[in-house]
Amino acid sequence: MELSYILNELGEDRELYFNAVAPPIIQTSNFACKTVAEMREMLKNESDVYFYTRGNNPTITILEKKMAALEGAEHAIAFGSGIAAVSAAVLSQVKAGDHVVCVKKPYSWTNTLMKSFLPRFGVEVTMVDGTDASNYKNALKPNTTLLYLESPNSFTFELQDIEAIVAIARAHNCSTIIDNSFATPLYQNPLAMGVDLVVHSCTKYIGGHSDVMGGIICGKYETINKIFVQEYMTLGAVLDPHAAWLLIRGLRTLPVRMDRIAASTRKVVEYLSQHPKVEQILSPFIENNPQYELAQKQMRSNTGQFTITLKTDDIAKIDLFCDSLKHFLMAASWGGHESLIYPVAASYNTGNYKSSLPFNMIRFFIGLEDPDYLIKDLEQALRKV
């Protein structure tokens, strides 16, 4: 299926809404039935009809069809946030007494889900270094049901060998889930490598404008439908129609934005890699990265995130560098039009430093600004370190 068709035409039955170029926001909670018999039939098969927006909604359906097609999936289901999608996907694959193997250092709230939430309900979790696929195999137990991946994972961007871990999972009758938010469906397609469920934080690149939150799960129709009737309908972490409309809008420009972001990021990384005050750069697509070949095998391009370590152990200098940047916003998340930093030092409190990451580490996201504009800003800030 052609990318342009997916982004601009798939799911958009314009003749049903006055041939409007932009789809309408069907801002309704209910859909009326004409007869008792019609309502009865809808209640029998709510996953395939429009009955109540906590289940299905036409605007949200357009988004789900597009995301499923982008990931090469049979079906998709949208949620109100990325962690809602992650949580529903994981909960759909486990029960009390099961065991999960999860990559170390995932997204912070995924980490909370694995370490604090699941154990409350009798699900054991083992966190492993995912850079070596054998660590997943060595962590398996007779009650292991799920292997969870996030490749590249948050902040330090280690990769997992997706095909190798899928082979381990299949050999031991386990399911696999991967968070593909970093790469987007344009640059990595884990379902084609055998993964069972792909999740995204649509808040990031899919939305692209830092003005909407959302999440999605992509997979086989039968699996997604089971999530619909269980975790989705029960927990109610649904996406609202206006948010879906904003995410559809974001998809229109996804290829153009990603091309620009990737090119600008390469230029900024090249500048920083030669700067004497930068100790290290963490990015899958730097040639001295030991996983560089794996990145080229699994992904089609770099994206906008990388992390640097400043060559100083003086937290005051790190604060000064970050505070001196004029054109990088200091904020959580990433994927919008604006460039961002997230310093580990922000979580530093005297006598109460809890992060496992060094405090001279700073995560960057490069947005749509001119890269030379950003480099000039970095130059003046680095002079103060």
C-alpha positions as YAML, in Angstrom:
chain: A
units: angstrom
residues:
- id: 1
  name: MET
  ca: [0.00, 0.00, 0.00]
- id: 2
  name: GLU
  ca: [1.43, 3.37, -1.04]
- id: 3
  name: LEU
  ca: [2.45, 5.75, 1.75]
- id: 4
  name: SER
  ca: [0.71, 8.71, 0.09]
- id: 5
  name: TYR
  ca: [-2.51, 6.70, -0.18]
- id: 6
  name: ILE
  ca: [-2.38, 5.74, 3.50]
- id: 7
  name: LEU
  ca: [-1.79, 9.28, 4.72]
- id: 8
  name: ASN
  ca: [-4.21, 11.09, 2.42]
- id: 9
  name: GLU
  ca: [-6.95, 8.66, 1.39]
- id: 10
  name: LEU
  ca: [-7.20, 5.46, 3.43]
- id: 11
  name: GLY
  ca: [-10.31, 5.39, 5.62]
- id: 12
  name: GLU
  ca: [-11.56, 8.73, 4.36]
- id: 13
  name: ASP
  ca: [-14.96, 8.03, 2.79]
- id: 14
  name: ARG
  ca: [-15.52, 11.66, 1.89]
- id: 15
  name: GLU
  ca: [-18.83, 11.02, 0.16]
- id: 16
  name: LEU
  ca: [-20.24, 10.16, 3.60]
- id: 17
  name: TYR
  ca: [-19.44, 13.63, 4.95]
- id: 18
  name: PHE
  ca: [-20.31, 16.11, 2.18]
- id: 19
  name: ASN
  ca: [-17.01, 15.52, 0.33]
- id: 20
  name: ALA
  ca: [-15.12, 17.58, 2.91]
- id: 21
  name: VAL
  ca: [-11.37, 17.37, 2.33]
- id: 22
  name: ALA
  ca: [-10.66, 17.26, 6.09]
- id: 23
  name: PRO
  ca: [-12.63, 14.58, 7.95]
- id: 24
  name: PRO
  ca: [-15.23, 15.77, 10.45]
- id: 25
  name: ILE
  ca: [-14.82, 15.49, 14.19]
- id: 26
  name: ILE
  ca: [-17.72, 13.26, 15.19]
- id: 27
  name: GLN
  ca: [-17.99, 14.77, 18.66]
- id: 28
  name: THR
  ca: [-20.65, 12.54, 20.13]
- id: 29
  name: SER
  ca: [-20.83, 10.10, 22.99]
- id: 30
  name: ASN
  ca: [-23.81, 8.12, 21.67]
- id: 31
  name: PHE
  ca: [-25.07, 6.77, 18.35]
- id: 32
  name: ALA
  ca: [-28.83, 6.29, 18.13]
- id: 33
  name: CYS
  ca: [-30.67, 3.13, 17.11]
- id: 34
  name: LYS
  ca: [-33.96, 3.09, 15.23]
- id: 35
  name: THR
  ca: [-35.35, -0.13, 16.68]
- id: 36
  name: VAL
  ca: [-34.86, -2.49, 19.59]
- id: 37
  name: ALA
  ca: [-33.74, -5.15, 17.12]
- id: 38
  name: GLU
  ca: [-31.05, -2.84, 15.77]
- id: 39
  name: MET
  ca: [-29.80, -2.06, 19.27]
- id: 40
  name: ARG
  ca: [-29.78, -5.73, 20.13]
- id: 41
  name: GLU
  ca: [-27.57, -6.51, 17.11]
- id: 42
  name: MET
  ca: [-25.20, -3.68, 17.98]
- id: 43
  name: LEU
  ca: [-24.82, -4.92, 21.53]
- id: 44
  name: LYS
  ca: [-23.92, -8.35, 20.20]
- id: 45
  name: ASN
  ca: [-21.04, -6.97, 18.14]
- id: 46
  name: GLU
  ca: [-19.98, -3.65, 19.63]
- id: 47
  name: SER
  ca: [-16.39, -3.99, 18.42]
- id: 48
  name: ASP
  ca: [-17.50, -3.58, 14.78]
- id: 49
  name: VAL
  ca: [-20.21, -0.91, 15.03]
- id: 50
  name: TYR
  ca: [-20.70, 2.66, 16.18]
- id: 51
  name: PHE
  ca: [-22.74, 2.45, 19.35]
- id: 52
  name: TYR
  ca: [-20.89, 4.40, 22.06]
- id: 53
  name: THR
  ca: [-17.71, 6.47, 21.60]
- id: 54
  name: ARG
  ca: [-16.07, 4.70, 24.54]
- id: 55
  name: GLY
  ca: [-15.96, 1.86, 22.03]
- id: 56
  name: ASN
  ca: [-15.81, 3.06, 18.42]
- id: 57
  name: ASN
  ca: [-16.07, 6.46, 16.76]
- id: 58
  name: PRO
  ca: [-15.77, 7.27, 13.02]
- id: 59
  name: THR
  ca: [-13.05, 9.90, 13.45]
- id: 60
  name: ILE
  ca: [-10.98, 7.57, 15.60]
- id: 61
  name: THR
  ca: [-11.50, 4.74, 13.09]
- id: 62
  name: ILE
  ca: [-9.77, 6.78, 10.38]
- id: 63
  name: LEU
  ca: [-6.70, 7.17, 12.59]
- id: 64
  name: GLU
  ca: [-6.70, 3.47, 13.51]
- id: 65
  name: LYS
  ca: [-6.89, 2.38, 9.86]
- id: 66
  name: LYS
  ca: [-3.99, 4.61, 8.90]
- id: 67
  name: MET
  ca: [-1.78, 3.52, 11.79]
- id: 68
  name: ALA
  ca: [-2.51, -0.16, 11.14]
- id: 69
  name: ALA
  ca: [-1.57, 0.25, 7.49]
- id: 70
  name: LEU
  ca: [1.64, 2.15, 8.34]
- id: 71
  name: GLU
  ca: [2.73, -0.70, 10.62]
- id: 72
  name: GLY
  ca: [1.57, -3.42, 8.23]
- id: 73
  name: ALA
  ca: [-0.97, -4.61, 10.80]
- id: 74
  name: GLU
  ca: [-4.41, -6.11, 10.36]
- id: 75
  name: HIS
  ca: [-5.96, -3.81, 12.95]
- id: 76
  name: ALA
  ca: [-5.21, -1.08, 15.48]
- id: 77
  name: ILE
  ca: [-6.84, 0.43, 18.56]
- id: 78
  name: ALA
  ca: [-6.27, 3.98, 19.84]
- id: 79
  name: PHE
  ca: [-5.89, 5.14, 23.45]
- id: 80
  name: GLY
  ca: [-5.76, 8.44, 25.29]
- id: 81
  name: SER
  ca: [-2.00, 8.24, 25.94]
- id: 82
  name: GLY
  ca: [1.05, 6.18, 25.08]
- id: 83
  name: ILE
  ca: [1.27, 4.56, 28.50]
- id: 84
  name: ALA
  ca: [-2.42, 3.64, 28.30]
- id: 85
  name: ALA
  ca: [-1.64, 1.70, 25.12]
- id: 86
  name: VAL
  ca: [1.45, 0.10, 26.67]
- id: 87
  name: SER
  ca: [-0.48, -0.90, 29.80]
- id: 88
  name: ALA
  ca: [-3.42, -2.38, 27.90]
- id: 89
  name: ALA
  ca: [-1.11, -4.32, 25.59]
- id: 90
  name: VAL
  ca: [0.87, -5.77, 28.49]
- id: 91
  name: LEU
  ca: [-2.21, -6.57, 30.59]
- id: 92
  name: SER
  ca: [-3.75, -8.38, 27.63]
- id: 93
  name: GLN
  ca: [-0.87, -10.86, 27.64]
- id: 94
  name: VAL
  ca: [-0.49, -11.67, 31.34]
- id: 95
  name: LYS
  ca: [-2.38, -13.01, 34.33]
- id: 96
  name: ALA
  ca: [-1.54, -13.71, 37.97]
- id: 97
  name: GLY
  ca: [1.31, -16.19, 38.22]
- id: 98
  name: ASP
  ca: [2.90, -15.22, 34.89]
- id: 99
  name: HIS
  ca: [6.41, -13.93, 34.30]
- id: 100
  name: VAL
  ca: [7.52, -11.10, 31.99]
- id: 101
  name: VAL
  ca: [11.01, -10.38, 30.65]
- id: 102
  name: CYS
  ca: [11.45, -6.66, 29.94]
- id: 103
  name: VAL
  ca: [14.32, -4.60, 28.59]
- id: 104
  name: LYS
  ca: [16.13, -2.49, 31.19]
- id: 105
  name: LYS
  ca: [15.64, 1.28, 31.24]
- id: 106
  name: PRO
  ca: [12.38, 1.52, 29.30]
- id: 107
  name: TYR
  ca: [10.20, 4.63, 29.29]
- id: 108
  name: SER
  ca: [9.78, 5.74, 32.91]
- id: 109
  name: TRP
  ca: [6.09, 4.87, 33.26]
- id: 110
  name: THR
  ca: [6.63, 1.53, 31.52]
- id: 111
  name: ASN
  ca: [9.30, 0.94, 34.14]
- id: 112
  name: THR
  ca: [6.74, 1.75, 36.86]
- id: 113
  name: LEU
  ca: [4.22, -0.60, 35.26]
- id: 114
  name: MET
  ca: [6.75, -3.42, 35.25]
- id: 115
  name: LYS
  ca: [8.37, -2.88, 38.64]
- id: 116
  name: SER
  ca: [5.51, -1.59, 40.79]
- id: 117
  name: PHE
  ca: [2.15, -2.27, 39.19]
- id: 118
  name: LEU
  ca: [2.33, -5.80, 37.77]
- id: 119
  name: PRO
  ca: [3.85, -7.37, 40.93]
- id: 120
  name: ARG
  ca: [0.84, -6.13, 42.92]
- id: 121
  name: PHE
  ca: [-1.27, -8.58, 40.92]
- id: 122
  name: GLY
  ca: [1.04, -11.57, 41.02]
- id: 123
  name: VAL
  ca: [2.95, -10.98, 37.80]
- id: 124
  name: GLU
  ca: [6.72, -11.36, 38.15]
- id: 125
  name: VAL
  ca: [9.02, -9.18, 35.99]
- id: 126
  name: THR
  ca: [12.71, -9.61, 35.19]
- id: 127
  name: MET
  ca: [14.57, -6.66, 33.64]
- id: 128
  name: VAL
  ca: [17.46, -7.53, 31.33]
- id: 129
  name: ASP
  ca: [20.17, -5.84, 29.29]
- id: 130
  name: GLY
  ca: [18.56, -6.07, 25.88]
- id: 131
  name: THR
  ca: [21.73, -5.45, 23.88]
- id: 132
  name: ASP
  ca: [22.40, -9.19, 24.10]
- id: 133
  name: ALA
  ca: [19.42, -11.28, 22.99]
- id: 134
  name: SER
  ca: [20.66, -14.24, 25.02]
- id: 135
  name: ASN
  ca: [19.82, -12.29, 28.17]
- id: 136
  name: TYR
  ca: [16.15, -12.68, 27.28]
- id: 137
  name: LYS
  ca: [16.63, -16.42, 26.83]
- id: 138
  name: ASN
  ca: [18.56, -16.80, 30.07]
- id: 139
  name: ALA
  ca: [15.84, -14.97, 32.00]
- id: 140
  name: LEU
  ca: [13.04, -17.28, 30.80]
- id: 141
  name: LYS
  ca: [11.09, -19.30, 33.32]
- id: 142
  name: PRO
  ca: [8.45, -22.00, 32.87]
- id: 143
  name: ASN
  ca: [5.76, -19.36, 33.52]
- id: 144
  name: THR
  ca: [7.16, -16.69, 31.16]
- id: 145
  name: THR
  ca: [4.42, -15.45, 28.81]
- id: 146
  name: LEU
  ca: [5.71, -12.12, 27.49]
- id: 147
  name: LEU
  ca: [8.94, -10.55, 26.22]
- id: 148
  name: TYR
  ca: [8.79, -6.75, 26.16]
- id: 149
  name: LEU
  ca: [11.05, -4.62, 23.96]
- id: 150
  name: GLU
  ca: [11.66, -0.91, 23.45]
- id: 151
  name: SER
  ca: [14.10, -0.47, 20.60]
- id: 152
  name: PRO
  ca: [15.79, 1.93, 20.77]
- id: 153
  name: ASN
  ca: [14.97, 2.39, 24.44]
- id: 154
  name: SER
  ca: [14.54, 5.67, 26.25]
- id: 155
  name: PHE
  ca: [17.34, 8.13, 26.97]
- id: 156
  name: THR
  ca: [20.36, 5.95, 26.24]
- id: 157
  name: PHE
  ca: [18.99, 4.38, 23.03]
- id: 158
  name: GLU
  ca: [20.27, 0.82, 23.24]
- id: 159
  name: LEU
  ca: [18.79, -1.47, 20.60]
- id: 160
  name: GLN
  ca: [17.52, -5.00, 20.87]
- id: 161
  name: ASP
  ca: [17.95, -7.54, 18.08]
- id: 162
  name: ILE
  ca: [14.26, -7.82, 17.30]
- id: 163
  name: GLU
  ca: [14.37, -10.90, 15.08]
- id: 164
  name: ALA
  ca: [16.59, -12.80, 17.52]
- id: 165
  name: ILE
  ca: [14.30, -12.06, 20.46]
- id: 166
  name: VAL
  ca: [11.21, -12.97, 18.44]
- id: 167
  name: ALA
  ca: [12.82, -16.33, 17.65]
- id: 168
  name: ILE
  ca: [13.41, -16.91, 21.37]
- id: 169
  name: ALA
  ca: [9.81, -15.99, 22.16]
- id: 170
  name: ARG
  ca: [8.37, -18.31, 19.52]
- id: 171
  name: ALA
  ca: [10.55, -21.21, 20.61]
- id: 172
  name: HIS
  ca: [9.15, -20.86, 24.15]
- id: 173
  name: ASN
  ca: [5.53, -19.97, 23.25]
- id: 174
  name: CYS
  ca: [5.79, -16.38, 24.51]
- id: 175
  name: SER
  ca: [4.25, -13.27, 23.00]
- id: 176
  name: THR
  ca: [6.22, -10.12, 22.14]
- id: 177
  name: ILE
  ca: [5.41, -6.42, 22.46]
- id: 178
  name: ILE
  ca: [7.60, -3.52, 21.32]
- id: 179
  name: ASP
  ca: [7.39, 0.22, 21.84]
- id: 180
  name: ASN
  ca: [8.16, 1.68, 18.40]
- id: 181
  name: SER
  ca: [7.69, 5.36, 19.30]
- id: 182
  name: PHE
  ca: [11.36, 6.29, 18.70]
- id: 183
  name: ALA
  ca: [11.53, 5.08, 15.11]
- id: 184
  name: THR
  ca: [7.94, 5.65, 13.91]
- id: 185
  name: PRO
  ca: [6.38, 3.28, 11.37]
- id: 186
  name: LEU
  ca: [8.32, 5.09, 8.65]
- id: 187
  name: TYR
  ca: [11.72, 3.97, 9.92]
- id: 188
  name: GLN
  ca: [11.04, 0.62, 11.61]
- id: 189
  name: ASN
  ca: [8.34, -2.05, 11.23]
- id: 190
  name: PRO
  ca: [8.62, -4.67, 13.98]
- id: 191
  name: LEU
  ca: [5.55, -6.65, 12.88]
- id: 192
  name: ALA
  ca: [7.44, -7.53, 9.70]
- id: 193
  name: MET
  ca: [10.16, -8.96, 11.97]
- id: 194
  name: GLY
  ca: [7.65, -11.18, 13.77]
- id: 195
  name: VAL
  ca: [6.64, -9.08, 16.79]
- id: 196
  name: ASP
  ca: [3.07, -9.70, 17.96]
- id: 197
  name: LEU
  ca: [2.04, -6.21, 19.12]
- id: 198
  name: VAL
  ca: [3.49, -2.78, 18.35]
- id: 199
  name: VAL
  ca: [2.68, 0.19, 20.58]
- id: 200
  name: HIS
  ca: [3.24, 3.89, 19.98]
- id: 201
  name: SER
  ca: [3.03, 7.06, 21.97]
- id: 202
  name: CYS
  ca: [1.23, 9.13, 19.32]
- id: 203
  name: THR
  ca: [1.95, 12.15, 21.51]
- id: 204
  name: LYS
  ca: [5.39, 12.16, 19.91]
- id: 205
  name: TYR
  ca: [6.05, 12.10, 16.16]
- id: 206
  name: ILE
  ca: [2.55, 11.09, 15.07]
- id: 207
  name: GLY
  ca: [0.98, 14.24, 16.52]
- id: 208
  name: GLY
  ca: [4.06, 16.28, 15.74]
- id: 209
  name: HIS
  ca: [2.85, 19.60, 17.15]
- id: 210
  name: SER
  ca: [3.08, 19.15, 20.95]
- id: 211
  name: ASP
  ca: [-0.63, 19.78, 21.32]
- id: 212
  name: VAL
  ca: [-2.23, 16.34, 21.65]
- id: 213
  name: MET
  ca: [-1.75, 13.06, 23.51]
- id: 214
  name: GLY
  ca: [-2.55, 9.58, 22.33]
- id: 215
  name: GLY
  ca: [-1.40, 6.00, 22.02]
- id: 216
  name: ILE
  ca: [-2.04, 3.05, 19.73]
- id: 217
  name: ILE
  ca: [-1.64, -0.72, 19.60]
- id: 218
  name: CYS
  ca: [-1.19, -2.46, 16.22]
- id: 219
  name: GLY
  ca: [-1.42, -6.18, 15.58]
- id: 220
  name: LYS
  ca: [-3.55, -9.02, 14.29]
- id: 221
  name: TYR
  ca: [-7.30, -8.50, 14.16]
- id: 222
  name: GLU
  ca: [-8.09, -11.28, 16.62]
- id: 223
  name: THR
  ca: [-5.59, -9.98, 19.20]
- id: 224
  name: ILE
  ca: [-6.71, -6.35, 18.90]
- id: 225
  name: ASN
  ca: [-10.36, -7.36, 19.13]
- id: 226
  name: LYS
  ca: [-9.67, -9.26, 22.36]
- id: 227
  name: ILE
  ca: [-8.03, -6.13, 23.78]
- id: 228
  name: PHE
  ca: [-11.09, -4.13, 22.70]
- id: 229
  name: VAL
  ca: [-13.58, -6.29, 24.58]
- id: 230
  name: GLN
  ca: [-11.39, -6.64, 27.66]
- id: 231
  name: GLU
  ca: [-8.77, -4.01, 28.57]
- id: 232
  name: TYR
  ca: [-10.04, -1.23, 26.29]
- id: 233
  name: MET
  ca: [-13.72, -1.31, 27.20]
- id: 234
  name: THR
  ca: [-13.12, -2.15, 30.86]
- id: 235
  name: LEU
  ca: [-10.43, 0.40, 31.69]
- id: 236
  name: GLY
  ca: [-11.81, 3.16, 29.48]
- id: 237
  name: ALA
  ca: [-8.54, 4.91, 28.55]
- id: 238
  name: VAL
  ca: [-10.04, 5.97, 25.23]
- id: 239
  name: LEU
  ca: [-8.95, 8.64, 22.76]
- id: 240
  name: ASP
  ca: [-11.42, 11.46, 22.20]
- id: 241
  name: PRO
  ca: [-12.50, 12.35, 18.63]
- id: 242
  name: HIS
  ca: [-10.87, 15.77, 18.58]
- id: 243
  name: ALA
  ca: [-7.53, 14.27, 19.65]
- id: 244
  name: ALA
  ca: [-7.90, 11.67, 16.88]
- id: 245
  name: TRP
  ca: [-8.51, 14.47, 14.37]
- id: 246
  name: LEU
  ca: [-5.32, 16.23, 15.50]
- id: 247
  name: LEU
  ca: [-3.35, 13.00, 15.14]
- id: 248
  name: ILE
  ca: [-4.73, 12.51, 11.61]
- id: 249
  name: ARG
  ca: [-3.58, 16.05, 10.86]
- id: 250
  name: GLY
  ca: [-0.14, 15.16, 12.20]
- id: 251
  name: LEU
  ca: [0.09, 12.09, 9.97]
- id: 252
  name: ARG
  ca: [-0.34, 14.23, 6.83]
- id: 253
  name: THR
  ca: [3.09, 15.78, 7.31]
- id: 254
  name: LEU
  ca: [4.87, 12.89, 9.05]
- id: 255
  name: PRO
  ca: [7.24, 11.98, 6.15]
- id: 256
  name: VAL
  ca: [8.23, 15.60, 5.52]
- id: 257
  name: ARG
  ca: [8.80, 16.30, 9.21]
- id: 258
  name: MET
  ca: [10.79, 13.12, 9.76]
- id: 259
  name: ASP
  ca: [13.05, 13.79, 6.76]
- id: 260
  name: ARG
  ca: [13.78, 17.31, 8.02]
- id: 261
  name: ILE
  ca: [14.30, 16.21, 11.62]
- id: 262
  name: ALA
  ca: [16.62, 13.36, 10.63]
- id: 263
  name: ALA
  ca: [18.79, 15.58, 8.40]
- id: 264
  name: SER
  ca: [19.02, 18.37, 10.98]
- id: 265
  name: THR
  ca: [19.88, 15.89, 13.73]
- id: 266
  name: ARG
  ca: [22.76, 14.46, 11.72]
- id: 267
  name: LYS
  ca: [24.20, 17.95, 11.29]
- id: 268
  name: VAL
  ca: [23.85, 18.85, 14.99]
- id: 269
  name: VAL
  ca: [25.34, 15.51, 16.08]
- id: 270
  name: GLU
  ca: [28.29, 15.97, 13.73]
- id: 271
  name: TYR
  ca: [29.00, 19.37, 15.32]
- id: 272
  name: LEU
  ca: [28.73, 18.05, 18.88]
- id: 273
  name: SER
  ca: [30.86, 14.97, 18.14]
- id: 274
  name: GLN
  ca: [33.81, 17.24, 17.41]
- id: 275
  name: HIS
  ca: [33.37, 19.55, 20.39]
- id: 276
  name: PRO
  ca: [36.01, 19.17, 23.12]
- id: 277
  name: LYS
  ca: [33.49, 19.75, 25.92]
- id: 278
  name: VAL
  ca: [31.28, 16.82, 24.84]
- id: 279
  name: GLU
  ca: [32.47, 13.55, 26.34]
- id: 280
  name: GLN
  ca: [30.07, 11.14, 24.63]
- id: 281
  name: ILE
  ca: [27.11, 11.05, 22.27]
- id: 282
  name: LEU
  ca: [24.56, 8.26, 22.48]
- id: 283
  name: SER
  ca: [22.73, 7.58, 19.23]
- id: 284
  name: PRO
  ca: [22.07, 4.38, 17.27]
- id: 285
  name: PHE
  ca: [23.39, 5.89, 14.04]
- id: 286
  name: ILE
  ca: [26.80, 7.07, 15.17]
- id: 287
  name: GLU
  ca: [29.39, 4.86, 13.47]
- id: 288
  name: ASN
  ca: [31.35, 4.20, 16.68]
- id: 289
  name: ASN
  ca: [28.20, 2.86, 18.33]
- id: 290
  name: PRO
  ca: [28.75, -0.90, 18.84]
- id: 291
  name: GLN
  ca: [25.18, -1.46, 17.62]
- id: 292
  name: TYR
  ca: [25.56, 0.64, 14.47]
- id: 293
  name: GLU
  ca: [25.20, -2.35, 12.11]
- id: 294
  name: LEU
  ca: [22.10, -3.55, 13.95]
- id: 295
  name: ALA
  ca: [20.59, -0.07, 13.67]
- id: 296
  name: GLN
  ca: [21.17, -0.10, 9.92]
- id: 297
  name: LYS
  ca: [19.63, -3.56, 9.66]
- id: 298
  name: GLN
  ca: [16.46, -2.81, 11.66]
- id: 299
  name: MET
  ca: [15.88, 0.90, 11.00]
- id: 300
  name: ARG
  ca: [15.78, 2.96, 7.83]
- id: 301
  name: SER
  ca: [17.05, 6.22, 9.33]
- id: 302
  name: ASN
  ca: [17.94, 8.11, 12.47]
- id: 303
  name: THR
  ca: [15.31, 10.28, 14.12]
- id: 304
  name: GLY
  ca: [15.60, 13.39, 16.30]
- id: 305
  name: GLN
  ca: [16.71, 12.03, 19.68]
- id: 306
  name: PHE
  ca: [20.21, 11.63, 21.02]
- id: 307
  name: THR
  ca: [21.91, 12.08, 24.39]
- id: 308
  name: ILE
  ca: [25.19, 13.78, 25.23]
- id: 309
  name: THR
  ca: [27.45, 13.59, 28.26]
- id: 310
  name: LEU
  ca: [29.19, 16.85, 29.05]
- id: 311
  name: LYS
  ca: [32.87, 16.64, 30.03]
- id: 312
  name: THR
  ca: [32.39, 17.98, 33.56]
- id: 313
  name: ASP
  ca: [31.45, 16.68, 36.98]
- id: 314
  name: ASP
  ca: [30.35, 20.13, 38.17]
- id: 315
  name: ILE
  ca: [26.58, 20.15, 38.30]
- id: 316
  name: ALA
  ca: [26.57, 23.96, 38.42]
- id: 317
  name: LYS
  ca: [28.21, 24.03, 34.99]
- id: 318
  name: ILE
  ca: [25.65, 21.59, 33.64]
- id: 319
  name: ASP
  ca: [22.86, 23.77, 34.96]
- id: 320
  name: LEU
  ca: [24.52, 26.84, 33.43]
- id: 321
  name: PHE
  ca: [24.82, 25.15, 30.03]
- id: 322
  name: CYS
  ca: [21.17, 24.12, 30.01]
- id: 323
  name: ASP
  ca: [19.95, 27.46, 31.34]
- id: 324
  name: SER
  ca: [22.01, 29.31, 28.71]
- id: 325
  name: LEU
  ca: [20.37, 27.64, 25.73]
- id: 326
  name: LYS
  ca: [18.03, 30.15, 24.12]
- id: 327
  name: HIS
  ca: [16.45, 28.11, 21.36]
- id: 328
  name: PHE
  ca: [16.04, 24.71, 23.04]
- id: 329
  name: LEU
  ca: [13.06, 24.38, 25.33]
- id: 330
  name: MET
  ca: [13.53, 22.38, 28.52]
- id: 331
  name: ALA
  ca: [10.63, 19.95, 28.64]
- id: 332
  name: ALA
  ca: [9.57, 16.31, 28.78]
- id: 333
  name: SER
  ca: [8.56, 14.26, 25.75]
- id: 334
  name: TRP
  ca: [9.70, 14.92, 22.16]
- id: 335
  name: GLY
  ca: [8.48, 14.64, 18.59]
- id: 336
  name: GLY
  ca: [7.04, 18.12, 18.04]
- id: 337
  name: HIS
  ca: [8.15, 21.05, 15.91]
- id: 338
  name: GLU
  ca: [10.38, 22.52, 18.65]
- id: 339
  name: SER
  ca: [13.82, 21.39, 19.81]
- id: 340
  name: LEU
  ca: [14.06, 20.22, 23.40]
- id: 341
  name: ILE
  ca: [16.47, 19.15, 26.10]
- id: 342
  name: TYR
  ca: [15.88, 16.98, 29.15]
- id: 343
  name: PRO
  ca: [18.80, 17.11, 31.61]
- id: 344
  name: VAL
  ca: [19.26, 14.24, 34.06]
- id: 345
  name: ALA
  ca: [20.49, 16.92, 36.46]
- id: 346
  name: ALA
  ca: [16.90, 18.15, 36.81]
- id: 347
  name: SER
  ca: [16.18, 15.11, 38.98]
- id: 348
  name: TYR
  ca: [19.22, 15.76, 41.15]
- id: 349
  name: ASN
  ca: [18.61, 16.77, 44.76]
- id: 350
  name: THR
  ca: [21.45, 17.10, 47.26]
- id: 351
  name: GLY
  ca: [21.60, 13.90, 49.26]
- id: 352
  name: ASN
  ca: [18.69, 12.36, 47.37]
- id: 353
  name: TYR
  ca: [19.90, 11.59, 43.85]
- id: 354
  name: LYS
  ca: [17.96, 8.55, 42.66]
- id: 355
  name: SER
  ca: [18.60, 8.36, 38.92]
- id: 356
  name: SER
  ca: [20.72, 5.49, 37.60]
- id: 357
  name: LEU
  ca: [22.04, 7.82, 34.88]
- id: 358
  name: PRO
  ca: [24.98, 10.22, 35.38]
- id: 359
  name: PHE
  ca: [23.86, 13.77, 36.09]
- id: 360
  name: ASN
  ca: [26.03, 15.20, 33.30]
- id: 361
  name: MET
  ca: [23.83, 13.47, 30.73]
- id: 362
  name: ILE
  ca: [21.39, 15.53, 28.64]
- id: 363
  name: ARG
  ca: [18.84, 14.17, 26.19]
- id: 364
  name: PHE
  ca: [18.24, 16.23, 23.05]
- id: 365
  name: PHE
  ca: [15.41, 16.28, 20.57]
- id: 366
  name: ILE
  ca: [15.91, 18.19, 17.33]
- id: 367
  name: GLY
  ca: [12.80, 19.77, 15.87]
- id: 368
  name: LEU
  ca: [12.12, 21.70, 12.68]
- id: 369
  name: GLU
  ca: [14.36, 24.70, 13.27]
- id: 370
  name: ASP
  ca: [17.30, 25.40, 10.96]
- id: 371
  name: PRO
  ca: [20.23, 23.29, 12.24]
- id: 372
  name: ASP
  ca: [22.71, 26.16, 11.94]
- id: 373
  name: TYR
  ca: [20.41, 28.24, 14.15]
- id: 374
  name: LEU
  ca: [20.58, 25.50, 16.78]
- id: 375
  name: ILE
  ca: [24.33, 25.02, 16.44]
- id: 376
  name: LYS
  ca: [24.95, 28.72, 17.11]
- id: 377
  name: ASP
  ca: [22.90, 28.37, 20.27]
- id: 378
  name: LEU
  ca: [24.90, 25.34, 21.35]
- id: 379
  name: GLU
  ca: [28.16, 27.18, 20.68]
- id: 380
  name: GLN
  ca: [27.36, 30.07, 22.96]
- id: 381
  name: ALA
  ca: [26.10, 27.76, 25.73]
- id: 382
  name: LEU
  ca: [29.11, 25.43, 25.55]
- id: 383
  name: ARG
  ca: [31.50, 28.37, 25.93]
- id: 384
  name: LYS
  ca: [30.12, 28.79, 29.44]
- id: 385
  name: VAL
  ca: [30.88, 25.24, 30.57]
...
